[in-house]
Amino acid sequence: MSLLPTAAPTPNKDNKFMTDIKKFMNQKIRVKFDGGREDPNDSFVVTDKTRSIGLIVARGTSVALITPVEGTQEISNPFITEEK
């Protein structure tokens, strides 16, 4: 008697994410997590240093954004209005 499921797996809509993420294979990427801090005035956050991590496992809804390092540029926030 097998304890493993024997039925064929049903297609899952989450598989679309897995095929989309394959385009980032063997590329440097920038990953933003929910709840992350990016405050230059916070002494506990090192803003000028980065580190290379070979592999991460991010579970649940902790990943907010995945972008490639090459081919992107930073722009100013269009939603911030200057006060006069």
Backbone atoms as SQL, in Angstrom:
CREATE TABLE atoms (id INTEGER PRIMARY KEY, chain TEXT, resi INTEGER, resn TEXT, atom TEXT, x REAL, y REAL, z REAL);
INSERT INTO atoms VALUES
  (1, 'A', 1, 'MET', 'N', 0.840, -1.171, 0.000),
  (2, 'A', 1, 'MET', 'CA', 0.000, 0.000, 0.000),
  (3, 'A', 1, 'MET', 'C', 0.893, 1.244, 0.000),
  (4, 'A', 2, 'SER', 'N', 0.614, 2.165, -0.895),
  (5, 'A', 2, 'SER', 'CA', 1.411, 3.376, -1.022),
  (6, 'A', 2, 'SER', 'C', 0.769, 4.512, -0.237),
  (7, 'A', 3, 'LEU', 'N', 1.589, 5.247, 0.466),
  (8, 'A', 3, 'LEU', 'CA', 1.091, 6.408, 1.194),
  (9, 'A', 3, 'LEU', 'C', 1.142, 7.675, 0.351),
  (10, 'A', 4, 'LEU', 'N', 1.807, 7.597, -0.787),
  (11, 'A', 4, 'LEU', 'CA', 1.912, 8.750, -1.668),
  (12, 'A', 4, 'LEU', 'C', 0.683, 8.834, -2.558),
  (13, 'A', 5, 'PRO', 'N', 0.268, 10.025, -2.942),
  (14, 'A', 5, 'PRO', 'CA', -0.886, 10.136, -3.837),
  (15, 'A', 5, 'PRO', 'C', -0.564, 9.513, -5.188),
  (16, 'A', 6, 'THR', 'N', -1.522, 8.794, -5.731),
  (17, 'A', 6, 'THR', 'CA', -1.304, 8.120, -7.012),
  (18, 'A', 6, 'THR', 'C', -2.035, 8.800, -8.149),
  (19, 'A', 7, 'ALA', 'N', -2.915, 9.728, -7.861),
  (20, 'A', 7, 'ALA', 'CA', -3.653, 10.424, -8.910),
  (21, 'A', 7, 'ALA', 'C', -2.736, 11.413, -9.612),
  (22, 'A', 8, 'ALA', 'N', -3.034, 11.659, -10.869),
  (23, 'A', 8, 'ALA', 'CA', -2.256, 12.636, -11.633),
  (24, 'A', 8, 'ALA', 'C', -2.492, 14.019, -11.045),
  (25, 'A', 9, 'PRO', 'N', -1.444, 14.838, -10.957),
  (26, 'A', 9, 'PRO', 'CA', -1.629, 16.174, -10.386),
  (27, 'A', 9, 'PRO', 'C', -2.528, 17.027, -11.269),
  (28, 'A', 10, 'THR', 'N', -3.361, 17.815, -10.645),
  (29, 'A', 10, 'THR', 'CA', -4.242, 18.704, -11.392),
  (30, 'A', 10, 'THR', 'C', -3.484, 19.974, -11.737),
  (31, 'A', 11, 'PRO', 'N', -3.776, 20.562, -12.894),
  (32, 'A', 11, 'PRO', 'CA', -3.087, 21.810, -13.254),
  (33, 'A', 11, 'PRO', 'C', -3.388, 22.891, -12.227),
  (34, 'A', 12, 'ASN', 'N', -2.364, 23.615, -11.870),
  (35, 'A', 12, 'ASN', 'CA', -2.483, 24.642, -10.845),
  (36, 'A', 12, 'ASN', 'C', -2.171, 25.986, -11.480),
  (37, 'A', 13, 'LYS', 'N', -2.943, 27.004, -11.158),
  (38, 'A', 13, 'LYS', 'CA', -2.695, 28.310, -11.755),
  (39, 'A', 13, 'LYS', 'C', -1.393, 28.930, -11.259),
  (40, 'A', 14, 'ASP', 'N', -0.831, 28.427, -10.150),
  (41, 'A', 14, 'ASP', 'CA', 0.448, 28.929, -9.664),
  (42, 'A', 14, 'ASP', 'C', 1.604, 28.501, -10.560),
  (43, 'A', 15, 'ASN', 'N', 1.405, 27.510, -11.414),
  (44, 'A', 15, 'ASN', 'CA', 2.458, 27.074, -12.329),
  (45, 'A', 15, 'ASN', 'C', 2.830, 28.179, -13.308),
  (46, 'A', 16, 'LYS', 'N', 1.919, 29.097, -13.591),
  (47, 'A', 16, 'LYS', 'CA', 2.218, 30.218, -14.481),
  (48, 'A', 16, 'LYS', 'C', 3.346, 31.066, -13.895),
  (49, 'A', 17, 'PHE', 'N', 3.328, 31.266, -12.589),
  (50, 'A', 17, 'PHE', 'CA', 4.394, 32.025, -11.940),
  (51, 'A', 17, 'PHE', 'C', 5.734, 31.327, -12.115),
  (52, 'A', 18, 'MET', 'N', 5.750, 30.022, -11.986),
  (53, 'A', 18, 'MET', 'CA', 6.999, 29.275, -12.103),
  (54, 'A', 18, 'MET', 'C', 7.571, 29.376, -13.506),
  (55, 'A', 19, 'THR', 'N', 6.737, 29.389, -14.529),
  (56, 'A', 19, 'THR', 'CA', 7.262, 29.529, -15.887),
  (57, 'A', 19, 'THR', 'C', 7.718, 30.955, -16.140),
  (58, 'A', 20, 'ASP', 'N', 7.055, 31.939, -15.534),
  (59, 'A', 20, 'ASP', 'CA', 7.481, 33.328, -15.702),
  (60, 'A', 20, 'ASP', 'C', 8.805, 33.596, -15.001),
  (61, 'A', 21, 'ILE', 'N', 9.040, 32.957, -13.884),
  (62, 'A', 21, 'ILE', 'CA', 10.267, 33.211, -13.126),
  (63, 'A', 21, 'ILE', 'C', 11.483, 32.554, -13.779),
  (64, 'A', 22, 'LYS', 'N', 11.261, 31.607, -14.671),
  (65, 'A', 22, 'LYS', 'CA', 12.381, 30.936, -15.335),
  (66, 'A', 22, 'LYS', 'C', 13.181, 31.896, -16.212),
  (67, 'A', 23, 'LYS', 'N', 12.582, 32.999, -16.637),
  (68, 'A', 23, 'LYS', 'CA', 13.323, 33.955, -17.463),
  (69, 'A', 23, 'LYS', 'C', 14.409, 34.675, -16.666),
  (70, 'A', 24, 'PHE', 'N', 14.383, 34.573, -15.343),
  (71, 'A', 24, 'PHE', 'CA', 15.403, 35.189, -14.508),
  (72, 'A', 24, 'PHE', 'C', 16.543, 34.234, -14.170),
  (73, 'A', 25, 'MET', 'N', 16.515, 33.021, -14.689),
  (74, 'A', 25, 'MET', 'CA', 17.570, 32.045, -14.403),
  (75, 'A', 25, 'MET', 'C', 18.909, 32.562, -14.924),
  (76, 'A', 26, 'ASN', 'N', 19.963, 32.373, -14.141),
  (77, 'A', 26, 'ASN', 'CA', 21.332, 32.770, -14.489),
  (78, 'A', 26, 'ASN', 'C', 21.464, 34.268, -14.728),
  (79, 'A', 27, 'GLN', 'N', 20.655, 35.070, -14.063),
  (80, 'A', 27, 'GLN', 'CA', 20.746, 36.522, -14.127),
  (81, 'A', 27, 'GLN', 'C', 20.814, 37.067, -12.705),
  (82, 'A', 28, 'LYS', 'N', 21.419, 38.232, -12.574),
  (83, 'A', 28, 'LYS', 'CA', 21.364, 38.921, -11.290),
  (84, 'A', 28, 'LYS', 'C', 20.003, 39.592, -11.203),
  (85, 'A', 29, 'ILE', 'N', 19.353, 39.423, -10.058),
  (86, 'A', 29, 'ILE', 'CA', 18.034, 40.007, -9.858),
  (87, 'A', 29, 'ILE', 'C', 18.008, 40.791, -8.556),
  (88, 'A', 30, 'ARG', 'N', 17.055, 41.673, -8.466),
  (89, 'A', 30, 'ARG', 'CA', 16.805, 42.429, -7.240),
  (90, 'A', 30, 'ARG', 'C', 15.452, 41.956, -6.716),
  (91, 'A', 31, 'VAL', 'N', 15.421, 41.549, -5.463),
  (92, 'A', 31, 'VAL', 'CA', 14.197, 41.040, -4.845),
  (93, 'A', 31, 'VAL', 'C', 13.802, 41.975, -3.717),
  (94, 'A', 32, 'LYS', 'N', 12.552, 42.427, -3.730),
  (95, 'A', 32, 'LYS', 'CA', 12.012, 43.254, -2.648),
  (96, 'A', 32, 'LYS', 'C', 11.023, 42.421, -1.869),
  (97, 'A', 33, 'PHE', 'N', 11.156, 42.453, -0.553),
  (98, 'A', 33, 'PHE', 'CA', 10.269, 41.708, 0.322),
  (99, 'A', 33, 'PHE', 'C', 9.307, 42.646, 1.024),
  (100, 'A', 34, 'ASP', 'N', 8.117, 42.151, 1.337),
  (101, 'A', 34, 'ASP', 'CA', 7.163, 42.926, 2.132),
  (102, 'A', 34, 'ASP', 'C', 7.749, 43.187, 3.508),
  (103, 'A', 35, 'GLY', 'N', 7.514, 44.377, 4.019),
  (104, 'A', 35, 'GLY', 'CA', 7.995, 44.712, 5.354),
  (105, 'A', 35, 'GLY', 'C', 9.452, 45.121, 5.393),
  (106, 'A', 36, 'GLY', 'N', 10.101, 45.234, 4.233),
  (107, 'A', 36, 'GLY', 'CA', 11.501, 45.636, 4.200),
  (108, 'A', 36, 'GLY', 'C', 11.659, 47.110, 4.507),
  (109, 'A', 37, 'ARG', 'N', 12.809, 47.467, 5.035),
  (110, 'A', 37, 'ARG', 'CA', 13.077, 48.869, 5.360),
  (111, 'A', 37, 'ARG', 'C', 14.084, 49.422, 4.368),
  (112, 'A', 38, 'GLU', 'N', 13.836, 50.623, 3.915),
  (113, 'A', 38, 'GLU', 'CA', 14.771, 51.325, 3.038),
  (114, 'A', 38, 'GLU', 'C', 14.933, 52.756, 3.518),
  (115, 'A', 39, 'ASP', 'N', 15.154, 52.935, 4.788),
  (116, 'A', 39, 'ASP', 'CA', 15.267, 54.263, 5.372),
  (117, 'A', 39, 'ASP', 'C', 16.734, 54.633, 5.522),
  (118, 'A', 40, 'PRO', 'N', 17.237, 55.633, 4.769),
  (119, 'A', 40, 'PRO', 'CA', 18.646, 56.002, 4.889),
  (120, 'A', 40, 'PRO', 'C', 18.994, 56.597, 6.249),
  (121, 'A', 41, 'ASN', 'N', 18.012, 57.034, 7.023),
  (122, 'A', 41, 'ASN', 'CA', 18.270, 57.592, 8.345),
  (123, 'A', 41, 'ASN', 'C', 18.278, 56.537, 9.445),
  (124, 'A', 42, 'ASP', 'N', 17.943, 55.307, 9.095),
  (125, 'A', 42, 'ASP', 'CA', 17.928, 54.226, 10.084),
  (126, 'A', 42, 'ASP', 'C', 19.339, 53.667, 10.202),
  (127, 'A', 43, 'SER', 'N', 19.905, 53.749, 11.381),
  (128, 'A', 43, 'SER', 'CA', 21.293, 53.315, 11.567),
  (129, 'A', 43, 'SER', 'C', 21.446, 51.802, 11.524),
  (130, 'A', 44, 'PHE', 'N', 20.366, 51.067, 11.598),
  (131, 'A', 44, 'PHE', 'CA', 20.444, 49.610, 11.560),
  (132, 'A', 44, 'PHE', 'C', 20.423, 49.058, 10.139),
  (133, 'A', 45, 'VAL', 'N', 20.177, 49.901, 9.150),
  (134, 'A', 45, 'VAL', 'CA', 20.123, 49.462, 7.760),
  (135, 'A', 45, 'VAL', 'C', 21.384, 49.932, 7.050),
  (136, 'A', 46, 'VAL', 'N', 22.123, 49.020, 6.461),
  (137, 'A', 46, 'VAL', 'CA', 23.308, 49.370, 5.681),
  (138, 'A', 46, 'VAL', 'C', 22.844, 49.594, 4.249),
  (139, 'A', 47, 'THR', 'N', 22.943, 50.845, 3.758),
  (140, 'A', 47, 'THR', 'CA', 22.384, 51.162, 2.450),
  (141, 'A', 47, 'THR', 'C', 23.393, 51.068, 1.316),
  (142, 'A', 48, 'ASP', 'N', 24.683, 51.181, 1.596),
  (143, 'A', 48, 'ASP', 'CA', 25.668, 51.194, 0.521),
  (144, 'A', 48, 'ASP', 'C', 26.237, 49.823, 0.202),
  (145, 'A', 49, 'LYS', 'N', 25.983, 48.847, 1.016),
  (146, 'A', 49, 'LYS', 'CA', 26.565, 47.528, 0.804),
  (147, 'A', 49, 'LYS', 'C', 25.498, 46.547, 0.335),
  (148, 'A', 50, 'THR', 'N', 25.904, 45.686, -0.578),
  (149, 'A', 50, 'THR', 'CA', 25.029, 44.606, -1.025),
  (150, 'A', 50, 'THR', 'C', 25.775, 43.300, -0.862),
  (151, 'A', 51, 'ARG', 'N', 25.056, 42.217, -0.904),
  (152, 'A', 51, 'ARG', 'CA', 25.711, 40.918, -0.848),
  (153, 'A', 51, 'ARG', 'C', 25.035, 39.983, -1.831),
  (154, 'A', 52, 'SER', 'N', 25.816, 39.086, -2.348),
  (155, 'A', 52, 'SER', 'CA', 25.316, 38.128, -3.321),
  (156, 'A', 52, 'SER', 'C', 24.888, 36.865, -2.587),
  (157, 'A', 53, 'ILE', 'N', 23.657, 36.466, -2.800),
  (158, 'A', 53, 'ILE', 'CA', 23.134, 35.247, -2.197),
  (159, 'A', 53, 'ILE', 'C', 22.869, 34.275, -3.337),
  (160, 'A', 54, 'GLY', 'N', 23.433, 33.097, -3.239),
  (161, 'A', 54, 'GLY', 'CA', 23.279, 32.126, -4.320),
  (162, 'A', 54, 'GLY', 'C', 21.870, 31.605, -4.480),
  (163, 'A', 55, 'LEU', 'N', 21.194, 31.322, -3.377),
  (164, 'A', 55, 'LEU', 'CA', 19.864, 30.730, -3.435),
  (165, 'A', 55, 'LEU', 'C', 19.070, 31.194, -2.231),
  (166, 'A', 56, 'ILE', 'N', 17.825, 31.575, -2.477),
  (167, 'A', 56, 'ILE', 'CA', 16.935, 31.912, -1.375),
  (168, 'A', 56, 'ILE', 'C', 15.653, 31.107, -1.523),
  (169, 'A', 57, 'VAL', 'N', 14.995, 30.906, -0.421),
  (170, 'A', 57, 'VAL', 'CA', 13.671, 30.294, -0.424),
  (171, 'A', 57, 'VAL', 'C', 12.747, 31.292, 0.249),
  (172, 'A', 58, 'ALA', 'N', 11.806, 31.829, -0.509),
  (173, 'A', 58, 'ALA', 'CA', 10.863, 32.813, 0.014),
  (174, 'A', 58, 'ALA', 'C', 9.480, 32.186, -0.016),
  (175, 'A', 59, 'ARG', 'N', 8.883, 32.055, 1.142),
  (176, 'A', 59, 'ARG', 'CA', 7.594, 31.385, 1.242),
  (177, 'A', 59, 'ARG', 'C', 6.473, 32.389, 1.434),
  (178, 'A', 60, 'GLY', 'N', 5.302, 31.989, 0.999),
  (179, 'A', 60, 'GLY', 'CA', 4.114, 32.794, 1.231),
  (180, 'A', 60, 'GLY', 'C', 4.094, 34.042, 0.372),
  (181, 'A', 61, 'THR', 'N', 3.598, 35.108, 0.933),
  (182, 'A', 61, 'THR', 'CA', 3.449, 36.363, 0.193),
  (183, 'A', 61, 'THR', 'C', 4.539, 37.356, 0.557),
  (184, 'A', 62, 'SER', 'N', 5.710, 36.874, 0.934),
  (185, 'A', 62, 'SER', 'CA', 6.771, 37.774, 1.383),
  (186, 'A', 62, 'SER', 'C', 7.464, 38.498, 0.235),
  (187, 'A', 63, 'VAL', 'N', 7.399, 37.988, -0.983),
  (188, 'A', 63, 'VAL', 'CA', 8.054, 38.631, -2.122),
  (189, 'A', 63, 'VAL', 'C', 7.111, 39.669, -2.719),
  (190, 'A', 64, 'ALA', 'N', 7.562, 40.913, -2.784),
  (191, 'A', 64, 'ALA', 'CA', 6.753, 41.986, -3.341),
  (192, 'A', 64, 'ALA', 'C', 7.114, 42.265, -4.794),
  (193, 'A', 65, 'LEU', 'N', 8.396, 42.095, -5.165),
  (194, 'A', 65, 'LEU', 'CA', 8.844, 42.470, -6.500),
  (195, 'A', 65, 'LEU', 'C', 10.110, 41.716, -6.859),
  (196, 'A', 66, 'ILE', 'N', 10.193, 41.252, -8.103),
  (197, 'A', 66, 'ILE', 'CA', 11.411, 40.647, -8.637),
  (198, 'A', 66, 'ILE', 'C', 11.727, 41.365, -9.940),
  (199, 'A', 67, 'THR', 'N', 12.921, 41.965, -10.026),
  (200, 'A', 67, 'THR', 'CA', 13.326, 42.658, -11.246),
  (201, 'A', 67, 'THR', 'C', 14.757, 42.287, -11.588),
  (202, 'A', 68, 'PRO', 'N', 15.090, 42.242, -12.882),
  (203, 'A', 68, 'PRO', 'CA', 16.485, 41.995, -13.251),
  (204, 'A', 68, 'PRO', 'C', 17.328, 43.233, -12.971),
  (205, 'A', 69, 'VAL', 'N', 18.596, 43.034, -12.630),
  (206, 'A', 69, 'VAL', 'CA', 19.491, 44.158, -12.370),
  (207, 'A', 69, 'VAL', 'C', 19.842, 44.849, -13.683),
  (208, 'A', 70, 'GLU', 'N', 20.157, 44.068, -14.701),
  (209, 'A', 70, 'GLU', 'CA', 20.503, 44.621, -16.010),
  (210, 'A', 70, 'GLU', 'C', 19.228, 44.952, -16.789),
  (211, 'A', 71, 'GLY', 'N', 19.234, 46.071, -17.483),
  (212, 'A', 71, 'GLY', 'CA', 18.110, 46.431, -18.334),
  (213, 'A', 71, 'GLY', 'C', 17.018, 47.219, -17.637),
  (214, 'A', 72, 'THR', 'N', 17.255, 47.653, -16.413),
  (215, 'A', 72, 'THR', 'CA', 16.271, 48.480, -15.721),
  (216, 'A', 72, 'THR', 'C', 16.940, 49.772, -15.279),
  (217, 'A', 73, 'GLN', 'N', 16.136, 50.785, -15.076),
  (218, 'A', 73, 'GLN', 'CA', 16.668, 52.048, -14.579),
  (219, 'A', 73, 'GLN', 'C', 15.733, 52.593, -13.511),
  (220, 'A', 74, 'GLU', 'N', 16.296, 53.315, -12.570),
  (221, 'A', 74, 'GLU', 'CA', 15.516, 53.884, -11.483),
  (222, 'A', 74, 'GLU', 'C', 14.971, 55.233, -11.915),
  (223, 'A', 75, 'ILE', 'N', 13.697, 55.475, -11.629),
  (224, 'A', 75, 'ILE', 'CA', 13.078, 56.760, -11.946),
  (225, 'A', 75, 'ILE', 'C', 12.555, 57.374, -10.653),
  (226, 'A', 76, 'SER', 'N', 12.298, 58.670, -10.694),
  (227, 'A', 76, 'SER', 'CA', 11.745, 59.329, -9.510),
  (228, 'A', 76, 'SER', 'C', 10.280, 58.923, -9.346),
  (229, 'A', 77, 'ASN', 'N', 9.801, 59.019, -8.132),
  (230, 'A', 77, 'ASN', 'CA', 8.430, 58.637, -7.827),
  (231, 'A', 77, 'ASN', 'C', 7.476, 59.679, -8.401),
  (232, 'A', 78, 'PRO', 'N', 6.602, 59.300, -9.341),
  (233, 'A', 78, 'PRO', 'CA', 5.693, 60.284, -9.938),
  (234, 'A', 78, 'PRO', 'C', 4.541, 60.670, -9.017),
  (235, 'A', 79, 'PHE', 'N', 4.365, 59.965, -7.914),
  (236, 'A', 79, 'PHE', 'CA', 3.249, 60.230, -7.022),
  (237, 'A', 79, 'PHE', 'C', 3.598, 61.193, -5.897),
  (238, 'A', 80, 'ILE', 'N', 4.866, 61.551, -5.766),
  (239, 'A', 80, 'ILE', 'CA', 5.270, 62.512, -4.743),
  (240, 'A', 80, 'ILE', 'C', 5.190, 63.907, -5.345),
  (241, 'A', 81, 'THR', 'N', 4.431, 64.774, -4.708),
  (242, 'A', 81, 'THR', 'CA', 4.316, 66.151, -5.185),
  (243, 'A', 81, 'THR', 'C', 5.157, 67.051, -4.304),
  (244, 'A', 82, 'GLU', 'N', 5.784, 68.023, -4.925),
  (245, 'A', 82, 'GLU', 'CA', 6.609, 68.964, -4.175),
  (246, 'A', 82, 'GLU', 'C', 5.715, 70.012, -3.530),
  (247, 'A', 83, 'GLU', 'N', 5.974, 70.274, -2.257),
  (248, 'A', 83, 'GLU', 'CA', 5.206, 71.296, -1.549),
  (249, 'A', 83, 'GLU', 'C', 5.876, 72.644, -1.732),
  (250, 'A', 84, 'LYS', 'N', 5.075, 73.687, -1.949),
  (251, 'A', 84, 'LYS', 'CA', 5.614, 75.033, -2.141),
  (252, 'A', 84, 'LYS', 'C', 5.256, 75.902, -0.979);
